[in-house]
Amino acid sequence: MLRVENLSKAYPGAGGPVQALERVTLQAVPGDIVCLIGPNASGKTTLLKILAGLVAPDSGRIEWT
């Protein structure tokens, strides 16, 4: 099972931090099909990079069981 709780991530921007993810929560069990959809720059790739361990979240918790 994958459990994500209150995941947040911001990147530095010219006018201040740019919030890529803000308090994202989700849960998926084996057999689930999950689709991430949204407009450009909505945080889809950031979420996948965090789940893959390539980027550290600013806050929140990820649990793989």
N, CA, C, O and CB atoms as a CASP TS submission, in Angstrom:
PFRMAT TS
TARGET T0000
AUTHOR 0000-0000-0000
METHOD Language model
MODEL 1
PARENT N/A
ATOM      1  N   MET     1       0.845  -1.178   0.000  1.00  0.00           N
ATOM      2  CA  MET     1       0.000   0.000   0.000  1.00  0.00           C
ATOM      3  C   MET     1       0.889   1.240   0.000  1.00  0.00           C
ATOM      4  O   MET     1       1.971   1.254   0.588  1.00  0.00           O
ATOM      5  CB  MET     1      -0.961  -0.001   1.221  1.00  0.00           C
ATOM      6  N   LEU     2       0.417   2.248  -0.656  1.00  0.00           N
ATOM      7  CA  LEU     2       1.068   3.561  -0.660  1.00  0.00           C
ATOM      8  C   LEU     2       0.156   4.530   0.067  1.00  0.00           C
ATOM      9  O   LEU     2      -1.032   4.645  -0.234  1.00  0.00           O
ATOM     10  CB  LEU     2       1.373   4.058  -2.120  1.00  0.00           C
ATOM     11  N   ARG     3       0.738   5.218   1.024  1.00  0.00           N
ATOM     12  CA  ARG     3      -0.015   6.251   1.742  1.00  0.00           C
ATOM     13  C   ARG     3       0.817   7.529   1.735  1.00  0.00           C
ATOM     14  O   ARG     3       1.981   7.525   2.135  1.00  0.00           O
ATOM     15  CB  ARG     3      -0.354   5.801   3.216  1.00  0.00           C
ATOM     16  N   VAL     4       0.214   8.610   1.281  1.00  0.00           N
ATOM     17  CA  VAL     4       0.846   9.929   1.248  1.00  0.00           C
ATOM     18  C   VAL     4      -0.024  10.850   2.087  1.00  0.00           C
ATOM     19  O   VAL     4      -1.237  10.929   1.889  1.00  0.00           O
ATOM     20  CB  VAL     4       1.011  10.473  -0.232  1.00  0.00           C
ATOM     21  N   GLU     5       0.603  11.542   3.023  1.00  0.00           N
ATOM     22  CA  GLU     5      -0.156  12.422   3.916  1.00  0.00           C
ATOM     23  C   GLU     5       0.458  13.815   3.960  1.00  0.00           C
ATOM     24  O   GLU     5       1.628  13.979   4.306  1.00  0.00           O
ATOM     25  CB  GLU     5      -0.216  11.831   5.331  1.00  0.00           C
ATOM     26  N   ASN     6      -0.329  14.798   3.611  1.00  0.00           N
ATOM     27  CA  ASN     6       0.037  16.220   3.737  1.00  0.00           C
ATOM     28  C   ASN     6       1.381  16.556   3.095  1.00  0.00           C
ATOM     29  O   ASN     6       2.188  17.278   3.682  1.00  0.00           O
ATOM     30  CB  ASN     6       0.075  16.609   5.198  1.00  0.00           C
ATOM     31  N   LEU     7       1.618  16.042   1.907  1.00  0.00           N
ATOM     32  CA  LEU     7       2.877  16.260   1.209  1.00  0.00           C
ATOM     33  C   LEU     7       2.903  17.659   0.605  1.00  0.00           C
ATOM     34  O   LEU     7       1.973  18.061  -0.094  1.00  0.00           O
ATOM     35  CB  LEU     7       3.085  15.194   0.117  1.00  0.00           C
ATOM     36  N   SER     8       3.975  18.394   0.879  1.00  0.00           N
ATOM     37  CA  SER     8       4.142  19.741   0.326  1.00  0.00           C
ATOM     38  C   SER     8       5.550  19.903  -0.220  1.00  0.00           C
ATOM     39  O   SER     8       6.503  19.325   0.302  1.00  0.00           O
ATOM     40  CB  SER     8       3.852  20.821   1.398  1.00  0.00           C
ATOM     41  N   LYS     9       5.671  20.700  -1.284  1.00  0.00           N
ATOM     42  CA  LYS     9       6.965  20.992  -1.885  1.00  0.00           C
ATOM     43  C   LYS     9       6.890  22.346  -2.568  1.00  0.00           C
ATOM     44  O   LYS     9       5.955  22.621  -3.319  1.00  0.00           O
ATOM     45  CB  LYS     9       7.382  19.885  -2.891  1.00  0.00           C
ATOM     46  N   ALA    10       7.882  23.192  -2.303  1.00  0.00           N
ATOM     47  CA  ALA    10       7.990  24.496  -2.963  1.00  0.00           C
ATOM     48  C   ALA    10       9.374  24.608  -3.588  1.00  0.00           C
ATOM     49  O   ALA    10      10.349  24.062  -3.072  1.00  0.00           O
ATOM     50  CB  ALA    10       7.735  25.670  -1.954  1.00  0.00           C
ATOM     51  N   TYR    11       9.445  25.314  -4.690  1.00  0.00           N
ATOM     52  CA  TYR    11      10.710  25.582  -5.370  1.00  0.00           C
ATOM     53  C   TYR    11      10.963  27.083  -5.325  1.00  0.00           C
ATOM     54  O   TYR    11      10.018  27.872  -5.318  1.00  0.00           O
ATOM     55  CB  TYR    11      10.690  25.055  -6.846  1.00  0.00           C
ATOM     56  N   PRO    12      12.248  27.487  -5.295  1.00  0.00           N
ATOM     57  CA  PRO    12      12.536  28.918  -5.311  1.00  0.00           C
ATOM     58  C   PRO    12      12.127  29.537  -6.651  1.00  0.00           C
ATOM     59  O   PRO    12      12.320  28.934  -7.707  1.00  0.00           O
ATOM     60  CB  PRO    12      14.032  29.168  -5.039  1.00  0.00           C
ATOM     61  N   GLY    13      11.574  30.721  -6.597  1.00  0.00           N
ATOM     62  CA  GLY    13      11.185  31.450  -7.801  1.00  0.00           C
ATOM     63  C   GLY    13      11.664  32.886  -7.714  1.00  0.00           C
ATOM     64  O   GLY    13      12.057  33.349  -6.644  1.00  0.00           O
ATOM     65  N   ALA    14      11.635  33.586  -8.823  1.00  0.00           N
ATOM     66  CA  ALA    14      12.111  34.972  -8.866  1.00  0.00           C
ATOM     67  C   ALA    14      11.327  35.868  -7.914  1.00  0.00           C
ATOM     68  O   ALA    14      11.903  36.763  -7.294  1.00  0.00           O
ATOM     69  CB  ALA    14      12.013  35.518 -10.286  1.00  0.00           C
ATOM     70  N   GLY    15      10.028  35.640  -7.792  1.00  0.00           N
ATOM     71  CA  GLY    15       9.199  36.464  -6.919  1.00  0.00           C
ATOM     72  C   GLY    15       8.903  35.816  -5.578  1.00  0.00           C
ATOM     73  O   GLY    15       7.992  36.244  -4.869  1.00  0.00           O
ATOM     74  N   GLY    16       9.657  34.796  -5.225  1.00  0.00           N
ATOM     75  CA  GLY    16       9.421  34.065  -3.983  1.00  0.00           C
ATOM     76  C   GLY    16       9.138  32.606  -4.285  1.00  0.00           C
ATOM     77  O   GLY    16       9.123  32.206  -5.449  1.00  0.00           O
ATOM     78  N   PRO    17       8.913  31.811  -3.257  1.00  0.00           N
ATOM     79  CA  PRO    17       8.707  30.374  -3.460  1.00  0.00           C
ATOM     80  C   PRO    17       7.482  30.079  -4.336  1.00  0.00           C
ATOM     81  O   PRO    17       6.457  30.755  -4.256  1.00  0.00           O
ATOM     82  CB  PRO    17       8.551  29.678  -2.111  1.00  0.00           C
ATOM     83  N   VAL    18       7.626  29.054  -5.169  1.00  0.00           N
ATOM     84  CA  VAL    18       6.529  28.573  -6.011  1.00  0.00           C
ATOM     85  C   VAL    18       6.069  27.241  -5.433  1.00  0.00           C
ATOM     86  O   VAL    18       6.839  26.282  -5.384  1.00  0.00           O
ATOM     87  CB  VAL    18       6.970  28.425  -7.526  1.00  0.00           C
ATOM     88  N   GLN    19       4.831  27.182  -5.001  1.00  0.00           N
ATOM     89  CA  GLN    19       4.287  25.983  -4.352  1.00  0.00           C
ATOM     90  C   GLN    19       3.908  24.960  -5.426  1.00  0.00           C
ATOM     91  O   GLN    19       2.955  25.167  -6.177  1.00  0.00           O
ATOM     92  CB  GLN    19       3.045  26.339  -3.463  1.00  0.00           C
ATOM     93  N   ALA    20       4.665  23.846  -5.495  1.00  0.00           N
ATOM     94  CA  ALA    20       4.373  22.795  -6.474  1.00  0.00           C
ATOM     95  C   ALA    20       3.326  21.830  -5.935  1.00  0.00           C
ATOM     96  O   ALA    20       2.435  21.400  -6.668  1.00  0.00           O
ATOM     97  CB  ALA    20       5.653  22.030  -6.843  1.00  0.00           C
ATOM     98  N   LEU    21       3.433  21.492  -4.654  1.00  0.00           N
ATOM     99  CA  LEU    21       2.462  20.619  -3.989  1.00  0.00           C
ATOM    100  C   LEU    21       2.084  21.250  -2.662  1.00  0.00           C
ATOM    101  O   LEU    21       2.934  21.810  -1.970  1.00  0.00           O
ATOM    102  CB  LEU    21       3.033  19.179  -3.779  1.00  0.00           C
ATOM    103  N   GLU    22       0.821  21.162  -2.310  1.00  0.00           N
ATOM    104  CA  GLU    22       0.374  21.724  -1.033  1.00  0.00           C
ATOM    105  C   GLU    22      -0.588  20.759  -0.355  1.00  0.00           C
ATOM    106  O   GLU    22      -1.736  20.609  -0.773  1.00  0.00           O
ATOM    107  CB  GLU    22      -0.299  23.104  -1.241  1.00  0.00           C
ATOM    108  N   ARG    23      -0.105  20.109   0.696  1.00  0.00           N
ATOM    109  CA  ARG    23      -0.891  19.199   1.542  1.00  0.00           C
ATOM    110  C   ARG    23      -1.605  18.107   0.735  1.00  0.00           C
ATOM    111  O   ARG    23      -2.803  17.881   0.909  1.00  0.00           O
ATOM    112  CB  ARG    23      -1.916  19.994   2.337  1.00  0.00           C
ATOM    113  N   VAL    24      -0.856  17.432  -0.149  1.00  0.00           N
ATOM    114  CA  VAL    24      -1.421  16.346  -0.957  1.00  0.00           C
ATOM    115  C   VAL    24      -1.555  15.096  -0.097  1.00  0.00           C
ATOM    116  O   VAL    24      -0.616  14.704   0.595  1.00  0.00           O
ATOM    117  CB  VAL    24      -0.536  16.058  -2.206  1.00  0.00           C
ATOM    118  N   THR    25      -2.722  14.477  -0.146  1.00  0.00           N
ATOM    119  CA  THR    25      -2.977  13.240   0.575  1.00  0.00           C
ATOM    120  C   THR    25      -3.611  12.251  -0.392  1.00  0.00           C
ATOM    121  O   THR    25      -4.549  12.588  -1.115  1.00  0.00           O
ATOM    122  CB  THR    25      -3.893  13.481   1.818  1.00  0.00           C
ATOM    123  N   LEU    26      -3.084  11.011  -0.400  1.00  0.00           N
ATOM    124  CA  LEU    26      -3.684   9.964  -1.219  1.00  0.00           C
ATOM    125  C   LEU    26      -3.328   8.610  -0.644  1.00  0.00           C
ATOM    126  O   LEU    26      -2.403   8.476   0.156  1.00  0.00           O
ATOM    127  CB  LEU    26      -3.220  10.071  -2.685  1.00  0.00           C
ATOM    128  N   GLN    27      -4.085   7.603  -1.071  1.00  0.00           N
ATOM    129  CA  GLN    27      -3.837   6.231  -0.641  1.00  0.00           C
ATOM    130  C   GLN    27      -4.126   5.323  -1.823  1.00  0.00           C
ATOM    131  O   GLN    27      -5.126   5.509  -2.517  1.00  0.00           O
ATOM    132  CB  GLN    27      -4.712   5.844   0.606  1.00  0.00           C
ATOM    133  N   ALA    28      -3.252   4.331  -2.062  1.00  0.00           N
ATOM    134  CA  ALA    28      -3.453   3.365  -3.137  1.00  0.00           C
ATOM    135  C   ALA    28      -3.054   1.988  -2.626  1.00  0.00           C
ATOM    136  O   ALA    28      -2.035   1.836  -1.952  1.00  0.00           O
ATOM    137  CB  ALA    28      -2.633   3.750  -4.410  1.00  0.00           C
ATOM    138  N   VAL    29      -3.856   0.999  -2.948  1.00  0.00           N
ATOM    139  CA  VAL    29      -3.577  -0.384  -2.552  1.00  0.00           C
ATOM    140  C   VAL    29      -3.234  -1.184  -3.801  1.00  0.00           C
ATOM    141  O   VAL    29      -3.577  -0.766  -4.907  1.00  0.00           O
ATOM    142  CB  VAL    29      -4.795  -1.020  -1.796  1.00  0.00           C
ATOM    143  N   PRO    30      -2.557  -2.341  -3.648  1.00  0.00           N
ATOM    144  CA  PRO    30      -2.232  -3.164  -4.818  1.00  0.00           C
ATOM    145  C   PRO    30      -3.486  -3.441  -5.654  1.00  0.00           C
ATOM    146  O   PRO    30      -4.541  -3.783  -5.120  1.00  0.00           O
ATOM    147  CB  PRO    30      -1.582  -4.494  -4.377  1.00  0.00           C
ATOM    148  N   GLY    31      -3.349  -3.289  -6.950  1.00  0.00           N
ATOM    149  CA  GLY    31      -4.472  -3.479  -7.858  1.00  0.00           C
ATOM    150  C   GLY    31      -5.138  -2.179  -8.272  1.00  0.00           C
ATOM    151  O   GLY    31      -5.848  -2.139  -9.277  1.00  0.00           O
ATOM    152  N   ASP    32      -4.919  -1.124  -7.514  1.00  0.00           N
ATOM    153  CA  ASP    32      -5.468   0.186  -7.879  1.00  0.00           C
ATOM    154  C   ASP    32      -4.772   0.710  -9.130  1.00  0.00           C
ATOM    155  O   ASP    32      -3.578   0.483  -9.329  1.00  0.00           O
ATOM    156  CB  ASP    32      -5.313   1.194  -6.712  1.00  0.00           C
ATOM    157  N   ILE    33      -5.509   1.395  -9.950  1.00  0.00           N
ATOM    158  CA  ILE    33      -4.949   2.121 -11.082  1.00  0.00           C
ATOM    159  C   ILE    33      -5.116   3.603 -10.757  1.00  0.00           C
ATOM    160  O   ILE    33      -6.229   4.094 -10.571  1.00  0.00           O
ATOM    161  CB  ILE    33      -5.656   1.729 -12.454  1.00  0.00           C
ATOM    162  N   VAL    34      -3.988   4.302 -10.694  1.00  0.00           N
ATOM    163  CA  VAL    34      -4.005   5.713 -10.310  1.00  0.00           C
ATOM    164  C   VAL    34      -3.574   6.546 -11.509  1.00  0.00           C
ATOM    165  O   VAL    34      -2.587   6.225 -12.171  1.00  0.00           O
ATOM    166  CB  VAL    34      -3.075   5.980  -9.080  1.00  0.00           C
ATOM    167  N   CYS    35      -4.300   7.595 -11.780  1.00  0.00           N
ATOM    168  CA  CYS    35      -3.994   8.495 -12.887  1.00  0.00           C
ATOM    169  C   CYS    35      -3.825   9.904 -12.328  1.00  0.00           C
ATOM    170  O   CYS    35      -4.695  10.409 -11.617  1.00  0.00           O
ATOM    171  CB  CYS    35      -5.113   8.452 -13.980  1.00  0.00           C
ATOM    172  N   LEU    36      -2.711  10.527 -12.652  1.00  0.00           N
ATOM    173  CA  LEU    36      -2.482  11.915 -12.246  1.00  0.00           C
ATOM    174  C   LEU    36      -2.787  12.810 -13.438  1.00  0.00           C
ATOM    175  O   LEU    36      -2.116  12.737 -14.467  1.00  0.00           O
ATOM    176  CB  LEU    36      -1.010  12.133 -11.737  1.00  0.00           C
ATOM    177  N   ILE    37      -3.789  13.641 -13.297  1.00  0.00           N
ATOM    178  CA  ILE    37      -4.140  14.550 -14.382  1.00  0.00           C
ATOM    179  C   ILE    37      -4.181  15.978 -13.850  1.00  0.00           C
ATOM    180  O   ILE    37      -4.459  16.208 -12.673  1.00  0.00           O
ATOM    181  CB  ILE    37      -5.502  14.160 -15.017  1.00  0.00           C
ATOM    182  N   GLY    38      -3.906  16.907 -14.712  1.00  0.00           N
ATOM    183  CA  GLY    38      -3.951  18.312 -14.327  1.00  0.00           C
ATOM    184  C   GLY    38      -3.238  19.150 -15.361  1.00  0.00           C
ATOM    185  O   GLY    38      -2.565  18.612 -16.240  1.00  0.00           O
ATOM    186  N   PRO    39      -3.376  20.454 -15.271  1.00  0.00           N
ATOM    187  CA  PRO    39      -2.730  21.346 -16.233  1.00  0.00           C
ATOM    188  C   PRO    39      -1.215  21.367 -16.045  1.00  0.00           C
ATOM    189  O   PRO    39      -0.683  20.834 -15.071  1.00  0.00           O
ATOM    190  CB  PRO    39      -3.292  22.760 -16.102  1.00  0.00           C
ATOM    191  N   ASN    40      -0.540  21.996 -16.999  1.00  0.00           N
ATOM    192  CA  ASN    40       0.910  22.170 -16.894  1.00  0.00           C
ATOM    193  C   ASN    40       1.254  22.847 -15.578  1.00  0.00           C
ATOM    194  O   ASN    40       0.530  23.723 -15.105  1.00  0.00           O
ATOM    195  CB  ASN    40       1.457  22.993 -18.083  1.00  0.00           C
ATOM    196  N   ALA    41       2.369  22.427 -14.996  1.00  0.00           N
ATOM    197  CA  ALA    41       2.903  23.028 -13.765  1.00  0.00           C
ATOM    198  C   ALA    41       1.971  22.872 -12.572  1.00  0.00           C
ATOM    199  O   ALA    41       1.928  23.737 -11.698  1.00  0.00           O
ATOM    200  CB  ALA    41       3.181  24.494 -13.988  1.00  0.00           C
ATOM    201  N   SER    42       1.224  21.768 -12.533  1.00  0.00           N
ATOM    202  CA  SER    42       0.320  21.554 -11.394  1.00  0.00           C
ATOM    203  C   SER    42       0.897  20.609 -10.341  1.00  0.00           C
ATOM    204  O   SER    42       0.241  20.348  -9.332  1.00  0.00           O
ATOM    205  CB  SER    42      -1.000  21.006 -11.886  1.00  0.00           C
ATOM    206  N   GLY    43       2.124  20.085 -10.556  1.00  0.00           N
ATOM    207  CA  GLY    43       2.776  19.273  -9.538  1.00  0.00           C
ATOM    208  C   GLY    43       2.801  17.776  -9.805  1.00  0.00           C
ATOM    209  O   GLY    43       3.261  17.016  -8.953  1.00  0.00           O
ATOM    210  N   LYS    44       2.323  17.331 -10.955  1.00  0.00           N
ATOM    211  CA  LYS    44       2.284  15.894 -11.256  1.00  0.00           C
ATOM    212  C   LYS    44       3.681  15.284 -11.247  1.00  0.00           C
ATOM    213  O   LYS    44       3.915  14.284 -10.568  1.00  0.00           O
ATOM    214  CB  LYS    44       1.621  15.654 -12.617  1.00  0.00           C
ATOM    215  N   THR    45       4.597  15.868 -11.982  1.00  0.00           N
ATOM    216  CA  THR    45       5.956  15.340 -12.054  1.00  0.00           C
ATOM    217  C   THR    45       6.661  15.475 -10.716  1.00  0.00           C
ATOM    218  O   THR    45       7.417  14.584 -10.329  1.00  0.00           O
ATOM    219  CB  THR    45       6.754  16.056 -13.142  1.00  0.00           C
ATOM    220  N   THR    46       6.435  16.551 -10.011  1.00  0.00           N
ATOM    221  CA  THR    46       7.028  16.714  -8.680  1.00  0.00           C
ATOM    222  C   THR    46       6.579  15.596  -7.758  1.00  0.00           C
ATOM    223  O   THR    46       7.401  15.038  -7.031  1.00  0.00           O
ATOM    224  CB  THR    46       6.652  18.078  -8.078  1.00  0.00           C
ATOM    225  N   LEU    47       5.302  15.255  -7.768  1.00  0.00           N
ATOM    226  CA  LEU    47       4.806  14.165  -6.932  1.00  0.00           C
ATOM    227  C   LEU    47       5.486  12.854  -7.299  1.00  0.00           C
ATOM    228  O   LEU    47       5.919  12.121  -6.409  1.00  0.00           O
ATOM    229  CB  LEU    47       3.284  14.029  -7.069  1.00  0.00           C
ATOM    230  N   LEU    48       5.591  12.541  -8.585  1.00  0.00           N
ATOM    231  CA  LEU    48       6.237  11.299  -9.008  1.00  0.00           C
ATOM    232  C   LEU    48       7.713  11.272  -8.624  1.00  0.00           C
ATOM    233  O   LEU    48       8.225  10.231  -8.210  1.00  0.00           O
ATOM    234  CB  LEU    48       6.089  11.116 -10.515  1.00  0.00           C
ATOM    235  N   LYS    49       8.401  12.401  -8.756  1.00  0.00           N
ATOM    236  CA  LYS    49       9.818  12.464  -8.368  1.00  0.00           C
ATOM    237  C   LYS    49       9.985  12.257  -6.867  1.00  0.00           C
ATOM    238  O   LYS    49      10.938  11.607  -6.436  1.00  0.00           O
ATOM    239  CB  LYS    49      10.430  13.815  -8.783  1.00  0.00           C
ATOM    240  N   ILE    50       9.088  12.792  -6.081  1.00  0.00           N
ATOM    241  CA  ILE    50       9.145  12.585  -4.630  1.00  0.00           C
ATOM    242  C   ILE    50       8.897  11.118  -4.304  1.00  0.00           C
ATOM    243  O   ILE    50       9.612  10.539  -3.486  1.00  0.00           O
ATOM    244  CB  ILE    50       8.112  13.480  -3.904  1.00  0.00           C
ATOM    245  N   LEU    51       7.892  10.510  -4.931  1.00  0.00           N
ATOM    246  CA  LEU    51       7.599   9.099  -4.675  1.00  0.00           C
ATOM    247  C   LEU    51       8.759   8.198  -5.087  1.00  0.00           C
ATOM    248  O   LEU    51       8.989   7.162  -4.464  1.00  0.00           O
ATOM    249  CB  LEU    51       6.332   8.682  -5.413  1.00  0.00           C
ATOM    250  N   ALA    52       9.492   8.585  -6.137  1.00  0.00           N
ATOM    251  CA  ALA    52      10.640   7.807  -6.602  1.00  0.00           C
ATOM    252  C   ALA    52      11.890   8.060  -5.765  1.00  0.00           C
ATOM    253  O   ALA    52      12.891   7.364  -5.935  1.00  0.00           O
ATOM    254  CB  ALA    52      10.928   8.127  -8.053  1.00  0.00           C
ATOM    255  N   GLY    53      11.852   9.036  -4.870  1.00  0.00           N
ATOM    256  CA  GLY    53      13.003   9.344  -4.034  1.00  0.00           C
ATOM    257  C   GLY    53      14.012  10.260  -4.692  1.00  0.00           C
ATOM    258  O   GLY    53      15.132  10.397  -4.201  1.00  0.00           O
ATOM    259  N   LEU    54      13.640  10.891  -5.793  1.00  0.00           N
ATOM    260  CA  LEU    54      14.558  11.776  -6.504  1.00  0.00           C
ATOM    261  C   LEU    54      14.551  13.196  -5.962  1.00  0.00           C
ATOM    262  O   LEU    54      15.521  13.935  -6.131  1.00  0.00           O
ATOM    263  CB  LEU    54      14.214  11.798  -7.965  1.00  0.00           C
ATOM    264  N   VAL    55      13.465  13.576  -5.313  1.00  0.00           N
ATOM    265  CA  VAL    55      13.307  14.916  -4.741  1.00  0.00           C
ATOM    266  C   VAL    55      12.750  14.745  -3.334  1.00  0.00           C
ATOM    267  O   VAL    55      11.876  13.911  -3.101  1.00  0.00           O
ATOM    268  CB  VAL    55      12.362  15.826  -5.627  1.00  0.00           C
ATOM    269  N   ALA    56      13.259  15.535  -2.404  1.00  0.00           N
ATOM    270  CA  ALA    56      12.764  15.473  -1.020  1.00  0.00           C
ATOM    271  C   ALA    56      11.588  16.434  -0.839  1.00  0.00           C
ATOM    272  O   ALA    56      11.636  17.568  -1.316  1.00  0.00           O
ATOM    273  CB  ALA    56      13.899  15.814  -0.012  1.00  0.00           C
ATOM    274  N   PRO    57      10.549  15.992  -0.163  1.00  0.00           N
ATOM    275  CA  PRO    57       9.441  16.908   0.124  1.00  0.00           C
ATOM    276  C   PRO    57       9.836  17.906   1.204  1.00  0.00           C
ATOM    277  O   PRO    57      10.741  17.640   1.996  1.00  0.00           O
ATOM    278  CB  PRO    57       8.187  16.125   0.559  1.00  0.00           C
ATOM    279  N   ASP    58       9.169  19.043   1.239  1.00  0.00           N
ATOM    280  CA  ASP    58       9.394  20.015   2.311  1.00  0.00           C
ATOM    281  C   ASP    58       8.715  19.563   3.596  1.00  0.00           C
ATOM    282  O   ASP    58       9.218  19.802   4.694  1.00  0.00           O
ATOM    283  CB  ASP    58       8.879  21.405   1.899  1.00  0.00           C
ATOM    284  N   SER    59       7.578  18.914   3.452  1.00  0.00           N
ATOM    285  CA  SER    59       6.862  18.391   4.620  1.00  0.00           C
ATOM    286  C   SER    59       5.933  17.280   4.160  1.00  0.00           C
ATOM    287  O   SER    59       5.682  17.113   2.966  1.00  0.00           O
ATOM    288  CB  SER    59       6.062  19.519   5.353  1.00  0.00           C
ATOM    289  N   GLY    60       5.433  16.537   5.114  1.00  0.00           N
ATOM    290  CA  GLY    60       4.524  15.443   4.815  1.00  0.00           C
ATOM    291  C   GLY    60       5.183  14.096   5.037  1.00  0.00           C
ATOM    292  O   GLY    60       6.336  14.003   5.458  1.00  0.00           O
ATOM    293  N   ARG    61       4.419  13.059   4.742  1.00  0.00           N
ATOM    294  CA  ARG    61       4.879  11.708   5.032  1.00  0.00           C
ATOM    295  C   ARG    61       4.488  10.774   3.892  1.00  0.00           C
ATOM    296  O   ARG    61       3.392  10.867   3.340  1.00  0.00           O
ATOM    297  CB  ARG    61       4.297  11.206   6.371  1.00  0.00           C
ATOM    298  N   ILE    62       5.418   9.861   3.548  1.00  0.00           N
ATOM    299  CA  ILE    62       5.172   8.826   2.549  1.00  0.00           C
ATOM    300  C   ILE    62       5.414   7.486   3.217  1.00  0.00           C
ATOM    301  O   ILE    62       6.434   7.285   3.876  1.00  0.00           O
ATOM    302  CB  ILE    62       6.085   9.007   1.281  1.00  0.00           C
ATOM    303  N   GLU    63       4.477   6.575   3.047  1.00  0.00           N
ATOM    304  CA  GLU    63       4.597   5.247   3.652  1.00  0.00           C
ATOM    305  C   GLU    63       4.305   4.191   2.594  1.00  0.00           C
ATOM    306  O   GLU    63       3.220   4.167   2.014  1.00  0.00           O
ATOM    307  CB  GLU    63       3.632   5.093   4.869  1.00  0.00           C
ATOM    308  N   TRP    64       5.282   3.318   2.345  1.00  0.00           N
ATOM    309  CA  TRP    64       5.109   2.172   1.451  1.00  0.00           C
ATOM    310  C   TRP    64       5.031   0.924   2.325  1.00  0.00           C
ATOM    311  O   TRP    64       5.953   0.656   3.096  1.00  0.00           O
ATOM    312  CB  TRP    64       6.285   2.066   0.397  1.00  0.00           C
ATOM    313  N   THR    65       3.969   0.174   2.219  1.00  0.00           N
ATOM    314  CA  THR    65       3.869  -1.073   2.998  1.00  0.00           C
ATOM    315  C   THR    65       3.459  -2.213   2.098  1.00  0.00           C
ATOM    316  O   THR    65       3.320  -3.345   2.560  1.00  0.00           O
ATOM    317  CB  THR    65       2.863  -0.927   4.159  1.00  0.00           C
TER
END
